[in-house]
Amino acid sequence: MSELMTARSLTTRPVVTLGGDAVAHVKDTVCDAAASRITGFTLTGRGLLSGPMKEGLPWSAVHALGHDAVMIRDRRGLVAAAAMMVHQQTLRARMLGARMVTETGTEIGTVLDVVVAGGTGGWVVGFRVAASRGFLPGPTRHRRRVYVPRGDKLLVAGRAFVLPGDAVRHVADDLPGFTSLVGGVPGYWKGSLP
């Protein structure tokens, strides 16, 4: 199984060519929520005072997403950021803070982060959620943060994500537990998703 990581942890991750040249840093992740995939990254320069770059990194130019860097073949894979964003939104704009419910109407909570698979797939496999009181009872000020698998289908309805009811039967308290959870679901994880 590819390593699982949170999309927020990708922020500031270096973008490096296979030749070892550091090209940029990840500013934000661009996702297609309906397809449950990363479609690219917005970038910042490498220096301390560097700002956003006018170029973006489409997923098609990513050689591999690893724990320490985003690997690309060479700098020629970068494209105009504006062109890359025409039909897509950044993770912060689209997913973070969105409501999450089941298809039967059970309120799960609010999306805090997205869990993605490293390697070459770029798949969204789950979410880190601030659980609603009805989903996981407890004091509001100590609301539990849990990891929820996305299930076999994910519907996007405005600023809400609708998961199948069976996707939330099991939740994990941390990323290693979540990795074990989705790795142990028959047919759920085979290195790529539908």
N, C-alpha and C positions, 0 to 999 in steps of 0.2 A: 504494500500500500504506500502511496505517496504521503509525505509528511503533511499534516494538516496545520494551518496557521490562520490567525485572524487577519482580516483585511486591514484593520488599523495598524497592525504590527508591520505592514508593508511600507507605511509612511516613513520616509527618509532612507529606505533600503537602497543601496547603490545599484545602478544599472551599469553592467560591466560587459565588454565584448569578450568573445572567446579568446582573443589575443591578450586579454588582461588590461585593456584600457578602460578606466572609469569614465563614463560618459555623462552621467547625471544622477540624480536621486529621485525616487518616487515621491510625488507630491500627494496624489490621490489615486484611488482605484476607480476605473470606469467599468460599470457592470450593465449587463442586460438582465434585469430582474426576471423577466418572463422566461428567458432561456436558462437562467441560473448559471451564468457564465461571466467570467471576467472578459471584457472586450479590449482592455488596454489600461494605460496609466497616463496621467498628466505628470509632468516632470518639473523639477527645479534644477538650477545649476549646482555645481559642486562646491563652490566657495561659501564661506560663512555669510556673506552679504549678497549672495546670488538670489535672484528672484525667480519667478516662474519662467519656464522656457516656452517659446512659441511652437516648439515641437512636442509631439506626444508619441507614445509608444503603443502601437496597436498590438493586440495579443498575437496576431499572425507573425510578428517579428520577434516574439519571445522564444528563445531556444529552450529555456527552463526557468522555473521559479523555484528558487532554493531558500534555505533558511537564512543564508547570509547575503544573497544578491539575486538580482534579476539578470539572467544571462541572455545576451543577444549576439547574433553572429557578427554584426558590424553596425556602424552608425547609419548606414544607408536604410535601415529599417524604420527610422524615425519619420513621422509624417507631420503635416501641419496640425496642431492641436485642435484648431477650430473645425477642420474637416472631420477629424475623428469624433468630435462631440456632436455632430449634426443630429443624430437620432438617439444618442445615449446620454446618460447623466452620471455624475460622479456618485460614488458610494454615499458620501455625506448628504447629497441633495436628494437621493432617491430612497435609500434604504434605512439609514440611521434615524431612529425616532418613529419609524412606521409602526402601526398597530399590527399585531399578529393574532389571528383567530383561526379556529378550526372550521371545517366546512359545515359543522353542525352549530356554529355560532358561539362556541366556548372561547372566551377571551383568554389568550395565552399571556400576553404582555406587550412590551415595547422593545423593538430591536435596538440593541446596543452595539452590536458588531456582527460581522458576517464571517463564517468559517469557510475557507477555501482550501482546495487541494493544491499542493505544490507539484512540481514536475512540469509536464507539458499540457495538462488538460485545462487548468484554470476553472474548474468546476466549483460552484457554491454547494457545499454539502450540508450546511446547517447555519444556525444563528445563535449568538449569545443574546439572551433576553432577560430584561428585568421582569420577572414573573408577576402577573397580576395576583391579587389577593384570592380571587376565586380559583385560580389555577394551582397555586401553591400557598395555602393559608399561612399567615404569620403577620407580625407587626409591619405596618406600612413603612416605617422609617428603616427597617432592616429587611427590605424586600430582597428576596433571593435572586441572585443572578445565576442562570442556568444555561446550559447548552442544549438546544433542541435540533434534532435532525430535520431536514427539509422534506423528507418523504419522497415518494415516487413522482409526485406532481406538485407544483406550486402555482397557485393562481394569484395574479396581481390585480387588485381592485382599488384603483386610486392610490391612496397612501396606506393601504392595508395589504397584508399577505395572508392568503388563505391556505392552510395546510390540511392534508387529509387527517382525519381523526386518529388513525393508527400511528402517525408520525410522532405524536406526542405521548405515546404510552410510556416511553422511557426517556428520561432526561439525565444529563450528567452535570456535576457540579464544577468540573474543571476540564481543560482541553485534553489532558491524557485520558481521562475517563470517557470523554466524548469520542476520542480516537478509537478506543476499545469498543465503544457502543456501536458506531457505524461500521467498524471493521467486522463485527460479529453478526450483523444483520444479513441473512442469506439473500443474495441477489442485489443487495443495496450498493455495495461497493466492489467494483472490479477494476479500479484504476480509471474508470470513466463512467459517466452517467448518461442516461438516455437524452 
